Amino acid sequence: MSDSTFFVEVVRDDVDGYTNRVQDEEAGASKFVDNAIRELDGRLVNLATFEELAPGQVPPRPTFVKLGQLPAGRTAQWTGVLLLGGSNTAAQMFRDEESA
Amino acid sequence: MSAVLELGSTGTSVESLQEALLAHGFSPGAVDGVFGSGTQQAVMAFQMSERMLADGIAGPRTQAALGLTEDDTLADATGGMTVQVASRMCPGAQLDAIKANLPPVLAALTTLGLQDRTMVLMAIATIRVETASFRPISEGLSGFNTSPGGHPFDLYDNRADLGNRGAPDGASYRGRGFVQLTGRNNYERYGPRLQPPVDLAAHPELANASDIAAGLLALFLKDRELNIKDALLHGNFAAARRLVNGGVHGIDAFTEAYALGDSLLS
């Protein structure tokens, strides 16, 4: 893990909630890298990894969906497992198109 | 579903069974409507010839194979496998983990026709030993998979028997899920068989999603169903465990969980 990465604990019940949390974090000039389910203080949480970006940089808006629900024409930027509502849930993330 | 006929059963159903056995070339002795040792031996011989579990009991599958019924559905034991029963079988697991993960496990077993008592108990006892927490988990570092001073899972990297082709295959295809699916071969083999199919070779971490882990457990057990039932029919828990684990790791906990569940299932 490089010096430019950091972790954020995310506890949410659904993909929309997870999406909102990641969007908020990325608005502060960082980019979602990965998610791992870890035990912290006896409870399971999502531990999302972010990479710091240069000040002012904001990546295209991410949206997380359950596996198999990727909108037509979208390419998954990330595939993995999220803890949602207490269950390990297969999920994917796509991003808005880069502006021209 | 047809009634199960076994040693001691009597009546017209047994008479029909005896006639069907005779018609298939397996004489039960007298066709008298009494399920005695002759009928039992004929049932076992028929089951062996059909490569079925030779338990001498004419359940739905045997009766269907004899043409006595079209419904070969086994008695459903999933309703009796409650959170409470699973919790007793898996004392190290938290209740919320069982509440979250038991439903997809039972659903996956039912989908593959593994809803009978033996396979339900086998599945939960396997989870007890493989994950303890009743959550799909990744294999941890140990002396079995990582050499002293080596990178994580380096001892798996070149395991040709697992289909691995060198680093980073060892770490990528380490044990995951309820059944601890391990090795490139298994990830490539089982991913396409899931409903819907999942590219586990490209995304092995998905084996830890609850629904996918449940599907993998069911597929793994389905492939070994006959041998597992044969082993358990003879009380050979070590053989049943070996069919899943390759060895007898956790055999005491497995046996304890199975026996306890068997006593608790209504």
Contacts between the chains, C-beta under 8 A, distances in Angstrom:
chain1	res1	chain2	res2	distance
A	37	B	208	7.6
A	44	B	135	7.7
A	67	B	198	7.3
A	67	B	206	7.0
A	67	B	209	7.3
A	68	B	196	6.2
A	79	B	202	8.0
A	79	B	203	4.7
A	79	B	205	8.0
A	79	B	206	7.0
A	80	B	203	7.3
A	80	B	205	5.4
A	80	B	206	7.3
A	81	B	205	5.9
A	81	B	206	6.4
A	81	B	208	5.1
A	81	B	209	4.9
A	85	B	100	7.9
A	86	B	96	5.7
A	86	B	97	7.9
A	86	B	99	7.6
A	86	B	100	4.6
A	87	B	100	4.6
A	87	B	101	7.2
A	87	B	210	4.9
A	88	B	135	6.8
A	88	B	136	5.7
A	88	B	208	5.6
A	88	B	209	5.0
A	88	B	210	4.6
A	88	B	213	7.3
A	89	B	209	6.0
A	89	B	210	7.0
A	89	B	211	8.0
A	90	B	198	7.4
A	90	B	206	5.0
A	90	B	209	3.7
A	90	B	211	7.0
A	90	B	212	5.9
